[in-house]
Amino acid sequence: MIVSLYAGGITIRDIHHHMATAMRDDIPHVTISVITDAVLDEVLIWHNRQLYEFYPVVFLDGLRIKVRDGGQTANEASPIAIGVGMEGTKHILGM
């Protein structure tokens, strides 16, 4: 979960907040930093990867998650865009 959020561009502070509120797991900032530092090179490669100019099929989807904020629980959508290349390979275009 931490790596997925970090790969999506979420800050360490926001990851800590999400884990504490939505997952009810109070992971220290230091632990989150150690985890994100371990995958930083791979995340940068993924962020800077070359995308195709054309995707014949693009799926737009969303994952519904429950988020607790200020004592209130609400459903929120986490959108994702998936492109299918000419050879059939799926690429995550954005989250």
All heavy atoms as an XYZ file, in Angstrom:
738
protein
N       0.831     -1.187      0.000
C       0.000      0.000      0.000
C       0.878      1.254      0.000
O       0.621      2.173     -0.756
C      -0.917     -0.018      1.226
C      -1.725      1.239      1.409
S      -3.005      1.523      0.201
C      -4.246      0.425      0.766
N       1.914      1.269      0.829
C       2.793      2.442      0.926
C       3.486      2.702     -0.401
O       3.515      3.828     -0.896
C       3.817      2.268      2.066
C       3.095      2.287      3.417
C       4.884      3.352      2.019
C       3.959      1.926      4.596
N       4.017      1.654     -1.012
C       4.725      1.803     -2.287
C       3.763      2.265     -3.374
O       4.096      3.118     -4.189
C       5.427      0.482     -2.674
C       6.005      0.566     -4.069
C       6.510      0.147     -1.657
N       2.563      1.724     -3.384
C       1.568      2.113     -4.377
C       1.201      3.591     -4.246
O       1.123      4.305     -5.241
C       0.318      1.244     -4.222
O      -0.685      1.667     -5.090
N       0.978      4.052     -3.041
C       0.658      5.462     -2.824
C       1.826      6.354     -3.216
O       1.650      7.390     -3.859
C       0.276      5.703     -1.363
C      -1.043      5.079     -0.902
C      -1.174      5.175      0.612
C      -2.222      5.733     -1.587
N       3.031      5.940     -2.848
C       4.224      6.725     -3.162
C       4.450      6.794     -4.671
O       4.772      7.850     -5.208
C       5.435      6.126     -2.455
C       6.687      6.954     -2.596
C       6.771      8.202     -2.002
C       7.772      6.478     -3.309
C       7.922      8.966     -2.123
C       8.919      7.237     -3.439
C       8.993      8.479     -2.841
O      10.133      9.230     -2.968
N       4.244      5.675     -5.352
C       4.407      5.650     -6.812
C       3.391      6.558     -7.490
O       3.649      7.093     -8.564
C       4.271      4.224     -7.332
N       2.255      6.748     -6.857
C       1.240      7.632     -7.409
C       1.497      9.105     -7.134
O       0.703      9.953     -7.507
N       2.606      9.421     -6.459
C       2.968     10.811     -6.223
C       2.497     11.377     -4.897
O       2.531     12.585     -4.687
N       2.046     10.516     -3.994
C       1.559     10.971     -2.690
C       2.756     11.227     -1.767
O       3.704     10.453     -1.737
C       0.631      9.914     -2.056
C      -0.476      9.502     -3.025
C       0.052     10.402     -0.740
C      -1.397     10.610     -3.430
N       2.712     12.299     -0.993
C       3.814     12.633     -0.091
C       3.835     11.694      1.110
O       2.825     11.049      1.430
C       3.692     14.079      0.425
O       2.517     14.175      1.239
C       3.628     15.080     -0.715
N       4.968     11.639      1.770
C       5.118     10.782      2.956
C       4.133     11.201      4.041
O       3.508     10.366      4.688
C       6.576     10.809      3.469
C       7.483     10.118      2.447
C       6.691     10.149      4.842
C       8.948     10.227      2.729
N       3.957     12.498      4.224
C       2.999     12.996      5.226
C       1.581     12.547      4.895
O       0.824     12.115      5.760
C       3.068     14.514      5.313
C       2.144     15.107      6.357
C       2.333     16.600      6.499
N       3.700     16.977      6.795
C       4.242     16.979      8.027
N       3.503     16.613      9.053
N       5.471     17.344      8.212
N       1.201     12.617      3.604
C      -0.143     12.186      3.197
C      -0.302     10.670      3.309
O      -1.382     10.183      3.642
C      -0.458     12.655      1.779
C      -0.686     14.158      1.701
O      -0.964     14.773      2.756
O      -0.581     14.712      0.590
N       0.761      9.933      3.025
C       0.712      8.475      3.202
C       0.481      8.142      4.672
O      -0.344      7.292      5.011
C       2.001      7.803      2.687
C       2.097      7.930      1.169
C       2.061      6.332      3.115
C       3.429      7.499      0.587
N       1.203      8.827      5.560
C       1.029      8.601      6.999
C      -0.410      8.896      7.414
O      -1.036      8.114      8.141
C       1.994      9.484      7.792
C       1.837      9.344      9.264
N       1.075     10.217     10.009
C       2.312      8.417     10.123
C       1.098      9.845     11.275
N       1.837      8.753     11.374
N      -0.960     10.008      6.914
C      -2.339     10.378      7.232
C      -3.317      9.326      6.716
O      -4.244      8.918      7.424
C      -2.667     11.750      6.647
C      -4.085     12.173      6.873
N      -4.554     12.562      8.108
C      -5.135     12.237      6.029
C      -5.840     12.853      8.014
N      -6.214     12.664      6.754
N      -3.106      8.858      5.481
C      -3.988      7.847      4.893
C      -3.933      6.547      5.689
O      -4.972      5.950      5.985
C      -3.603      7.585      3.435
C      -4.391      6.478      2.808
N      -5.701      6.641      2.426
C      -4.061      5.191      2.535
C      -6.147      5.492      1.929
N      -5.165      4.607      1.981
N      -2.742      6.113      6.034
C      -2.596      4.858      6.784
C      -3.242      4.985      8.168
O      -3.850      4.039      8.657
C      -1.121      4.472      6.911
C      -0.438      4.173      5.584
S      -1.152      2.808      4.662
C      -0.656      1.438      5.678
N      -3.120      6.149      8.773
C      -3.683      6.342     10.115
C      -5.208      6.437     10.087
O      -5.874      5.906     10.978
C      -3.085      7.598     10.755
N      -5.759      7.093      9.071
C      -7.212      7.297      9.045
C      -7.952      6.161      8.352
O      -8.895      5.612      8.911
C      -7.570      8.631      8.376
O      -7.021      8.674      7.061
C      -7.065      9.807      9.180
N      -7.546      5.830      7.159
C      -8.285      4.826      6.384
C      -7.951      3.401      6.819
O      -8.825      2.540      6.879
C      -8.001      4.993      4.896
N      -6.691      3.151      7.106
C      -6.268      1.795      7.435
C      -6.178      1.549      8.951
O      -5.951      0.444      9.390
C      -4.896      1.503      6.801
C      -4.856      1.744      5.290
S      -6.044      0.790      4.364
C      -5.316     -0.810      4.464
N      -6.311      2.640      9.715
C      -6.209      2.561     11.188
C      -4.893      1.915     11.630
O      -4.854      1.090     12.529
C      -7.393      1.809     11.779
C      -8.702      2.513     11.541
C      -9.820      1.829     12.252
N     -11.061      2.529     11.959
C     -12.216      1.935     11.872
N     -12.301      0.640     12.052
N     -13.286      2.630     11.618
N      -3.816      2.296     10.956
C      -2.486      1.755     11.239
C      -1.528      2.935     11.359
O      -1.255      3.619     10.383
C      -2.055      0.814     10.104
C      -0.878     -0.050     10.487
O      -0.358      0.113     11.607
O      -0.471     -0.879      9.665
N      -1.035      3.196     12.558
C      -0.176      4.355     12.798
C       1.285      3.970     12.587
O       1.995      3.626     13.523
C      -0.403      4.900     14.207
C       0.225      6.265     14.404
O       0.519      6.930     13.386
O       0.435      6.660     15.557
N       1.722      4.051     11.348
C       3.106      3.737     11.000
C       3.915      5.022     11.124
O       3.532      6.056     10.554
C       3.190      3.187      9.565
C       2.376      1.901      9.452
C       4.632      2.956      9.156
C       2.253      1.377      8.040
N       5.052      4.984     11.833
C       5.863      6.199     12.002
C       6.372      6.734     10.661
O       6.617      5.978      9.718
C       7.036      5.737     12.867
C       6.588      4.468     13.503
C       5.600      3.853     12.565
N       6.563      8.066     10.584
C       7.084      8.698      9.376
C       8.430      8.086      8.969
O       8.704      7.930      7.778
C       7.278     10.207      9.594
C       6.000     10.972      9.640
N       5.338     11.214     10.814
C       5.272     11.539      8.658
C       4.255     11.912     10.554
N       4.183     12.126      9.249
N       9.258      7.753      9.948
C      10.588      7.188      9.661
C      10.461      5.864      8.916
O      11.185      5.613      7.948
C      11.385      7.002     10.977
C      12.691      6.285     10.728
C      11.620      8.345     11.643
N       9.534      5.024      9.329
C       9.334      3.728      8.661
C       8.867      3.931      7.229
O       9.350      3.261      6.311
C       8.308      2.881      9.440
O       8.760      2.728     10.781
C       8.116      1.529      8.796
N       7.956      4.862      7.020
C       7.483      5.151      5.670
C       8.631      5.670      4.814
O       8.784      5.281      3.656
C       6.313      6.150      5.700
C       5.111      5.524      6.418
C       5.927      6.590      4.289
C       3.978      6.484      6.686
N       9.482      6.526      5.377
C      10.640      7.043      4.639
C      11.603      5.935      4.254
O      12.129      5.923      3.136
C      11.382      8.084      5.480
O      10.609      9.237      5.631
N      11.852      4.997      5.157
C      12.757      3.870      4.861
C      12.193      3.045      3.705
O      12.916      2.651      2.784
C      12.971      3.004      6.120
C      13.650      1.684      5.778
C      13.781      3.765      7.151
N      10.887      2.786      3.739
C      10.252      1.993      2.676
C      10.320      2.732      1.346
O      10.686      2.152      0.325
C       8.790      1.660      3.048
C       8.755      0.712      4.241
C       8.048      1.066      1.859
C       7.392      0.535      4.861
N       9.977      4.015      1.338
C       9.971      4.768      0.079
C      11.386      4.975     -0.467
O      11.584      4.950     -1.681
C       9.259      6.119      0.235
O       9.865      6.858      1.295
C       7.788      5.920      0.532
N      12.371      5.158      0.419
C      13.755      5.296     -0.030
C      14.256      4.026     -0.704
O      15.047      4.074     -1.644
C      14.679      5.663      1.130
C      14.501      7.094      1.594
O      13.847      7.879      0.871
O      15.016      7.429      2.677
N      13.766      2.874     -0.244
C      14.203      1.589     -0.795
C      13.724      1.398     -2.236
O      14.357      0.679     -3.005
C      13.710      0.442      0.083
N      12.638      2.033     -2.608
C      12.081      1.853     -3.960
C      12.176      3.122     -4.809
O      11.660      3.155     -5.922
C      10.604      1.392     -3.891
C      10.488      0.045     -3.210
C       9.739      2.433     -3.221
N      12.854      4.144     -4.307
C      12.906      5.430     -4.993
C      13.419      5.319     -6.425
O      12.830      5.895     -7.353
C      13.763      6.423     -4.211
C      13.902      7.813     -4.824
C      12.532      8.470     -4.963
C      14.819      8.677     -3.992
N      14.499      4.575     -6.652
C      15.052      4.451     -8.005
C      14.051      3.829     -8.965
O      13.888      4.292    -10.099
C      16.333      3.620     -7.989
C      17.482      4.343     -7.292
O      17.427      5.585     -7.192
O      18.419      3.664     -6.845
N      13.355      2.790     -8.523
C      12.356      2.136     -9.382
C      11.176      3.048     -9.660
O      10.637      3.058    -10.768
C      11.874      0.830     -8.743
C      12.929     -0.254     -8.685
C      13.407     -0.691    -10.063
O      12.572     -0.790    -10.986
O      14.611     -0.909    -10.211
N      10.767      3.824     -8.680
C       9.655      4.761     -8.872
C      10.037      5.826     -9.891
O       9.247      6.165    -10.778
C       9.235      5.407     -7.532
C       8.289      6.577     -7.752
C       8.603      4.368     -6.627
N      11.262      6.336     -9.812
C      11.710      7.349    -10.774
C      11.768      6.783    -12.189
O      11.392      7.460    -13.148
C      13.078      7.898    -10.358
C      13.074      8.759     -9.099
C      14.502      9.147     -8.710
C      12.214      9.995     -9.279
N      12.227      5.542    -12.329
C      12.237      4.889    -13.641
C      10.818      4.770    -14.171
O      10.538      5.052    -15.336
C      12.920      3.500    -13.560
C      14.419      3.681    -13.317
C      12.669      2.686    -14.816
C      15.145      2.390    -12.961
N       9.883      4.360    -13.308
C       8.491      4.197    -13.727
C       7.884      5.539    -14.124
O       7.198      5.647    -15.129
C       7.684      3.547    -12.606
C       6.290      3.209    -13.007
C       5.873      2.116    -13.703
C       5.109      3.979    -12.754
N       4.515      2.162    -13.898
C       4.019      3.296    -13.322
C       4.873      5.181    -12.107
C       2.717      3.767    -13.252
C       3.574      5.654    -12.047
C       2.514      4.944    -12.610
N       8.143      6.585    -13.345
C       7.593      7.907    -13.640
C       8.124      8.461    -14.954
O       7.419      9.204    -15.652
C       7.913      8.897    -12.516
C       6.896      8.916    -11.431
N       5.785      9.695    -11.473
C       6.833      8.232    -10.260
C       5.069      9.505    -10.383
N       5.676      8.615     -9.632
N       9.359      8.137    -15.309
C       9.995      8.691    -16.503
C       9.984      7.730    -17.694
O      10.661      7.980    -18.685
C      11.433      9.098    -16.177
C      11.478     10.219    -15.168
O      10.737     11.182    -15.266
N      12.335     10.089    -14.179
N       9.217      6.654    -17.600
C       9.189      5.668    -18.677
C       8.578      6.266    -19.937
O       7.783      7.206    -19.867
C       8.413      4.424    -18.245
C       6.912      4.642    -18.198
C       6.212      3.584    -17.375
N       4.785      3.687    -17.396
C       4.059      4.577    -16.753
N       4.651      5.486    -16.012
N       2.743      4.579    -16.820
N       8.961      5.710    -21.069
C       8.434      6.168    -22.354
C       7.080      5.519    -22.608
O       6.955      4.297    -22.565
C       9.409      5.784    -23.472
C       9.004      6.281    -24.827
C       9.089      7.793    -24.936
O       9.965      8.407    -24.362
N       8.171      8.383    -25.652
N       6.069      6.313    -22.842
C       4.750      5.805    -23.188
C       4.577      5.833    -24.696
O       5.248      6.588    -25.399
C       3.652      6.645    -22.525
C       3.627      6.630    -21.002
C       2.569      7.599    -20.494
C       3.372      5.238    -20.479
N       3.695      4.991    -25.191
C       3.391      4.994    -26.621
C       2.651      6.272    -26.992
O       1.984      6.890    -26.159
C       2.523      3.793    -26.997
C       3.147      2.447    -26.736
C       2.403      1.411    -26.221
C       4.482      2.209    -27.021
C       2.956      0.166    -25.980
C       5.059      0.977    -26.792
C       4.288     -0.052    -26.269
O       4.848     -1.270    -26.039
N       2.752      6.656    -28.253
C       2.004      7.819    -28.723
C       0.537      7.492    -28.912
O      -0.315      8.377    -28.901
C       2.597      8.314    -30.038
C       3.961      8.932    -29.875
C       4.493      9.494    -31.183
O       3.693      9.732    -32.106
O       5.708      9.703    -31.263
N       0.225      6.212    -29.104
C      -1.145      5.813    -29.405
C      -1.490      4.533    -28.648
O      -0.706      3.592    -28.630
C      -1.280      5.561    -30.918
C      -2.621      5.015    -31.321
C      -3.738      5.835    -31.338
C      -2.763      3.685    -31.664
C      -4.976      5.327    -31.706
C      -3.990      3.174    -32.035
C      -5.103      4.002    -32.053
N      -2.640      4.512    -27.994
C      -3.198      3.326    -27.349
C      -4.567      3.082    -27.972
O      -5.456      3.927    -27.844
C      -3.337      3.519    -25.842
C      -2.024      3.539    -25.116
C      -1.362      4.728    -24.874
C      -1.439      2.362    -24.674
C      -0.144      4.753    -24.216
C      -0.224      2.375    -24.016
C       0.417      3.575    -23.793
O       1.622      3.582    -23.148
N      -4.748      1.942    -28.670
C      -6.047      1.699    -29.309
C      -7.187      1.527    -28.308
O      -8.339      1.784    -28.621
C      -5.827      0.424    -30.123
C      -4.613     -0.203    -29.567
C      -3.800      0.878    -28.936
N      -6.851      1.102    -27.082
C      -7.872      0.915    -26.043
C      -7.377      1.581    -24.760
O      -6.236      1.387    -24.350
C      -8.130     -0.593    -25.771
C      -9.145     -0.767    -24.657
C      -8.577     -1.303    -27.032
N      -8.243      2.389    -24.162
C      -7.933      3.009    -22.875
C      -9.106      2.738    -21.939
O     -10.254      3.011    -22.272
C      -7.703      4.523    -23.007
C      -7.504      5.165    -21.639
C      -6.516      4.813    -23.905
N      -8.793      2.162    -20.778
C      -9.798      1.905    -19.756
C      -9.657      2.961    -18.669
O      -8.556      3.248    -18.216
C      -9.602      0.526    -19.102
C      -9.825     -0.630    -20.013
C      -8.751     -1.291    -20.590
C     -11.106     -1.077    -20.287
C      -8.941     -2.369    -21.420
C     -11.311     -2.157    -21.122
C     -10.223     -2.810    -21.690
N     -10.761      3.532    -18.262
C     -10.797      4.422    -17.111
C     -11.611      3.720    -16.040
O     -12.738      3.304    -16.284
C     -11.431      5.766    -17.478
C     -10.716      6.537    -18.591
C     -11.496      7.797    -18.924
C      -9.302      6.869    -18.185
N     -11.007      3.561    -14.875
C     -11.661      2.814    -13.808
C     -11.406      3.543    -12.502
O     -10.652      4.506    -12.439
C     -11.106      1.385    -13.766
C     -12.036      0.410    -13.063
O     -13.086      0.845    -12.540
O     -11.725     -0.783    -13.033
N     -12.028      3.078    -11.470
C     -11.824      3.658    -10.154
C     -12.015      2.622     -9.067
O     -12.799      1.685     -9.217
N     -11.281      2.780     -8.013
C     -11.384      1.913     -6.853
C     -12.058      2.715     -5.754
O     -11.587      3.793     -5.381
C      -9.989      1.460     -6.409
C      -9.905      0.643     -5.137
C     -10.605     -0.700     -5.333
C      -8.452      0.425     -4.762
N     -13.183      2.225     -5.265
C     -13.898      2.922     -4.195
C     -13.283      2.523     -2.856
O     -13.149      1.341     -2.556
C     -15.376      2.557     -4.202
C     -16.105      2.857     -5.500
C     -16.299      4.307     -5.769
N     -17.199      4.915     -4.820
C     -17.464      6.197     -4.777
N     -16.905      7.002     -5.634
N     -18.278      6.682     -3.890
N     -12.876      3.517     -2.083
C     -12.285      3.263     -0.773
C     -13.008      4.103      0.266
O     -13.543      5.164     -0.030
C     -10.775      3.573     -0.749
C     -10.498      5.020     -1.191
C     -10.003      2.607     -1.615
C      -9.068      5.441     -1.056
N     -13.038      3.589      1.493
C     -13.617      4.345      2.597
C     -12.501      5.159      3.246
O     -11.437      4.629      3.554
C     -14.244      3.414      3.626
C     -15.517      2.763      3.136
C     -16.294      2.178      4.300
C     -17.568      1.542      3.834
N     -18.572      2.486      3.438
N     -12.756      6.449      3.435
C     -11.778      7.349      4.026
C     -12.407      7.994      5.250
O     -13.524      8.494      5.193
C     -11.340      8.437      3.014
C     -10.388      9.416      3.658
C     -10.723      7.796      1.791
N     -11.680      7.951      6.346
C     -12.154      8.580      7.572
C     -11.417      9.905      7.739
O     -10.203      9.958      7.686
C     -11.884      7.683      8.769
C     -12.380      8.265     10.086
C     -12.085      7.320     11.219
N     -12.861      6.105     11.018
C     -13.817      5.689     11.816
N     -14.087      6.361     12.899
N     -14.479      4.589     11.564
N     -12.184     10.966      7.934
C     -11.605     12.292      8.104
C     -12.427     13.061      9.122
O     -13.617     13.298      8.912
C     -11.571     13.031      6.758
C     -10.822     14.345      6.833
O     -10.011     14.521      7.763
O     -11.041     15.194      5.957
N     -11.805     13.424     10.220
C     -12.487     14.206     11.241
C     -13.676     13.501     11.862
O     -14.680     14.128     12.150
N     -13.588     12.197     12.029
C     -14.684     11.447     12.622
C     -15.765     11.047     11.641
O     -16.694     10.329     12.000
N     -15.692     11.495     10.415
C     -16.662     11.152      9.383
C     -16.040     10.138      8.419
O     -14.867     10.223      8.100
C     -17.069     12.394      8.587
C     -17.718     13.475      9.409
C     -19.118     13.076      9.832
O     -19.811     12.378      9.118
N     -19.535     13.532     11.011
N     -16.832      9.197      7.975
C     -16.373      8.222      6.986
C     -17.097      8.492      5.675
O     -18.308      8.670      5.653
C     -16.677      6.783      7.461
O     -16.039      6.576      8.724
C     -16.156      5.771      6.462
N     -16.324      8.538      4.604
C     -16.908      8.810      3.283
C     -16.292      7.877      2.255
O     -15.142      7.453      2.396
C     -16.648     10.258      2.891
N     -17.063      7.545      1.233
C     -16.549      6.780      0.105
C     -15.905      7.751     -0.871
O     -16.492      8.774     -1.214
C     -17.668      6.014     -0.602
C     -18.145      4.838      0.199
O     -17.365      4.177      0.867
N     -19.429      4.581      0.148
N     -14.704      7.424     -1.307
C     -14.021      8.233     -2.301
C     -13.512      7.323     -3.399
O     -13.238      6.146     -3.169
C     -12.863      9.009     -1.681
C     -13.328     10.098     -0.733
C     -12.201     11.001     -0.296
O     -11.115     10.968     -0.909
O     -12.405     11.748      0.662
N     -13.372      7.873     -4.591
C     -12.875      7.100     -5.725
C     -11.410      7.421     -5.958
O     -10.996      8.575     -5.903
C     -13.679      7.415     -6.975
N     -10.635      6.394     -6.224
C      -9.245      6.544     -6.626
C      -9.179      6.147     -8.099
O      -9.214      4.967     -8.423
C      -8.350      5.645     -5.766
O      -7.017      5.743     -6.192
N      -9.135      7.135     -9.018
C      -9.202      6.818    -10.446
C      -7.898      6.245    -10.984
O      -6.820      6.515    -10.454
C      -9.497      8.174    -11.095
C      -8.974      9.177    -10.139
C      -9.093      8.568     -8.772
N      -7.999      5.459    -12.054
C      -6.839      4.869    -12.710
C      -7.117      4.803    -14.207
O      -8.244      4.557    -14.625
C      -6.522      3.474    -12.135
C      -5.232      2.923    -12.714
C      -7.656      2.512    -12.340
C      -4.724      1.682    -12.008
N      -6.087      5.077    -15.012
C      -6.185      4.984    -16.469
C      -5.232      3.895    -16.947
O      -4.047      3.915    -16.623
C      -5.830      6.315    -17.119
N      -5.766      2.938    -17.702
C      -4.972      1.820    -18.221
C      -5.066      1.838    -19.739
O      -6.160      1.850    -20.306
C      -5.491      0.476    -17.680
C      -5.439      0.473    -16.157
C      -4.694     -0.689    -18.262
C      -6.163     -0.691    -15.520
N      -3.912      1.854    -20.402
C      -3.871      1.810    -21.860
C      -3.399      0.446    -22.327
O      -2.511     -0.150    -21.726
N      -3.995     -0.050    -23.394
C      -3.594     -1.318    -23.991
C      -2.880     -0.997    -25.299
O      -3.454     -0.371    -26.193
C      -4.805     -2.241    -24.255
C      -4.346     -3.564    -24.854
C      -5.574     -2.482    -22.957
N      -1.600     -1.404    -25.391
C      -0.805     -1.129    -26.578
C      -1.195     -2.025    -27.748
O      -2.014     -2.938    -27.622
N      -0.587     -1.775    -28.896
C      -0.889     -2.509    -30.124
C      -0.614     -4.003    -29.987
O      -1.277     -4.823    -30.610
C      -0.077     -1.947    -31.296
C      -0.437     -0.518    -31.652
S      -2.121     -0.319    -32.228
C      -1.949     -0.972    -33.872
N       0.361     -4.370    -29.145
C       0.697     -5.788    -28.966
C      -0.088     -6.428    -27.837
O       0.090     -7.610    -27.539
C       2.208     -5.946    -28.706
C       2.692     -5.495    -27.337
C       2.730     -3.995    -27.128
O       2.656     -3.226    -28.098
O       2.813     -3.589    -25.949
N      -0.983     -5.681    -27.189
C      -1.833     -6.216    -26.142
C      -1.329     -6.013    -24.734
O      -1.975     -6.438    -23.774
N      -0.181     -5.356    -24.577
C       0.383     -5.111    -23.253
C      -0.345     -3.961    -22.582
O      -0.577     -2.917    -23.189
C       1.886     -4.771    -23.363
O       2.547     -5.808    -24.064
C       2.502     -4.605    -21.996
N      -0.692     -4.157    -21.318
C      -1.376     -3.107    -20.551
C      -0.344     -2.223    -19.860
O       0.644     -2.715    -19.339
C      -2.301     -3.725    -19.510
C      -3.459     -4.489    -20.113
C      -4.316     -5.102    -19.034
C      -5.418     -5.945    -19.654
N      -6.209     -6.637    -18.635
N      -0.601     -0.917    -19.881
C       0.265      0.062    -19.234
C      -0.598      0.925    -18.324
O      -1.658      1.392    -18.742
C       0.940      0.961    -20.261
C       1.836      0.246    -21.207
N       3.200      0.271    -21.088
C       1.572     -0.524    -22.280
C       3.727     -0.455    -22.051
N       2.756     -0.954    -22.802
N      -0.132      1.165    -17.108
C      -0.824      2.106    -16.232
C      -0.391      3.504    -16.671
O       0.777      3.855    -16.590
C      -0.486      1.860    -14.752
C      -0.955      0.466    -14.333
C      -1.135      2.938    -13.880
C      -0.565      0.088    -12.929
N      -1.330      4.273    -17.152
C      -1.034      5.604    -17.657
C      -1.070      6.653    -16.556
O      -0.407      7.677    -16.640
C      -2.020      5.980    -18.768
C      -2.082      5.000    -19.938
C      -3.144      5.438    -20.930
C      -0.736      4.852    -20.598
N      -1.850      6.413    -15.546
C      -1.928      7.367    -14.450
C      -2.879      6.901    -13.373
O      -3.736      6.062    -13.595
N      -2.659      7.449    -12.173
C      -3.507      7.135    -11.025
C      -3.932      8.439    -10.391
O      -3.222      9.399    -10.412
C      -2.755      6.299     -9.994
C      -2.412      4.916    -10.469
S      -1.667      3.895     -9.204
C       0.043      4.291     -9.436
